[in-house]
Amino acid sequence: MGKFIYESGIRAEFDDRVLSHLQVTIGTKLRRNEPFYFTWHGDVSTGGGRTTVWMHAAANLVFTYYGGRPAKINRTWLEALMHTANSPGGLRIVAEPTDDGGSELLG
């Protein structure tokens, strides 16, 4: 399980594969100077609540991975994540669709 840390205070754990796709999606939006909301649900063991943060170019973000190998990126999933990030509700994690063959390694 990798960790996403926002502004040194908010921490969330995600599977390394999910975190890799979030990093690419978030990085793409922020490189374009497009702020957005990012919402996720906490683990059931911690109550399963919802957290939303305002993502902007000046935010301090840290992506820490458990594993050392870069993830293979599913372009179809990136498109689905980007679609949510571009919506009024902001980025949220959606299920990974079947890869369309356009995968590449991150890192």
KAJOGI-V302026 format. One record per residue. RES is the residue in one letter. PSI is psi in radians with two decimals (none if undefined). OMEGA is omega as a letter, one per 40 degrees, with the letter a starting at -180 (* if undefined). Layout:
res=RES psi=PSI omega=OMEGA
res=RES psi=PSI omega=OMEGA
//
This chain:
res=M psi=2.16 omega=i
res=G psi=2.97 omega=a
res=K psi=2.45 omega=i
res=F psi=2.17 omega=a
res=I psi=2.22 omega=a
res=Y psi=2.14 omega=i
res=E psi=0.62 omega=i
res=S psi=0.07 omega=a
res=G psi=-0.56 omega=a
res=I psi=2.18 omega=a
res=R psi=2.45 omega=i
res=A psi=2.52 omega=i
res=E psi=2.35 omega=i
res=F psi=2.65 omega=i
res=D psi=2.48 omega=a
res=D psi=-0.68 omega=a
res=R psi=-0.78 omega=i
res=V psi=-0.81 omega=a
res=L psi=-0.67 omega=i
res=S psi=-0.75 omega=i
res=H psi=-0.61 omega=i
res=L psi=-0.73 omega=a
res=Q psi=-0.79 omega=a
res=V psi=-0.78 omega=a
res=T psi=-0.88 omega=a
res=I psi=-0.79 omega=i
res=G psi=-0.71 omega=i
res=T psi=-0.83 omega=a
res=K psi=-0.78 omega=a
res=L psi=-0.58 omega=i
res=R psi=-0.57 omega=i
res=R psi=0.03 omega=a
res=N psi=0.77 omega=i
res=E psi=1.65 omega=i
res=P psi=2.73 omega=a
res=F psi=2.87 omega=i
res=Y psi=2.58 omega=i
res=F psi=2.11 omega=a
res=T psi=2.38 omega=i
res=W psi=2.81 omega=i
res=H psi=2.38 omega=i
res=G psi=2.90 omega=i
res=D psi=2.53 omega=i
res=V psi=-0.57 omega=a
res=S psi=-0.36 omega=i
res=T psi=0.28 omega=i
res=G psi=-0.28 omega=i
res=G psi=0.33 omega=a
res=G psi=3.07 omega=a
res=R psi=2.44 omega=i
res=T psi=2.39 omega=i
res=T psi=2.31 omega=i
res=V psi=2.65 omega=i
res=W psi=1.98 omega=a
res=M psi=2.22 omega=a
res=H psi=2.85 omega=a
res=A psi=-0.45 omega=a
res=A psi=-0.02 omega=a
res=A psi=2.53 omega=i
res=N psi=1.94 omega=a
res=L psi=2.45 omega=i
res=V psi=2.29 omega=i
res=F psi=1.97 omega=a
res=T psi=2.21 omega=a
res=Y psi=2.50 omega=i
res=Y psi=-0.82 omega=a
res=G psi=2.81 omega=a
res=G psi=-0.20 omega=a
res=R psi=2.40 omega=i
res=P psi=2.58 omega=i
res=A psi=2.62 omega=i
res=K psi=2.17 omega=a
res=I psi=2.28 omega=i
res=N psi=1.88 omega=a
res=R psi=-0.61 omega=i
res=T psi=-0.70 omega=i
res=W psi=-0.75 omega=i
res=L psi=-0.74 omega=i
res=E psi=-0.71 omega=i
res=A psi=-0.73 omega=i
res=L psi=-0.73 omega=i
res=M psi=-0.63 omega=i
res=H psi=-0.76 omega=i
res=T psi=-0.69 omega=a
res=A psi=-0.52 omega=a
res=N psi=-0.08 omega=a
res=S psi=2.84 omega=i
res=P psi=-0.54 omega=i
res=G psi=-0.30 omega=i
res=G psi=-3.09 omega=a
res=L psi=2.33 omega=i
res=R psi=2.68 omega=a
res=I psi=2.24 omega=i
res=V psi=2.79 omega=a
res=A psi=2.53 omega=i
res=E psi=2.13 omega=i
res=P psi=2.95 omega=i
res=T psi=2.39 omega=a
res=D psi=2.45 omega=i
res=D psi=0.16 omega=i
res=G psi=0.01 omega=a
res=G psi=0.65 omega=a
res=S psi=2.67 omega=i
res=E psi=2.83 omega=i
res=L psi=2.44 omega=i
res=L psi=2.45 omega=i
res=G psi=none omega=*
//
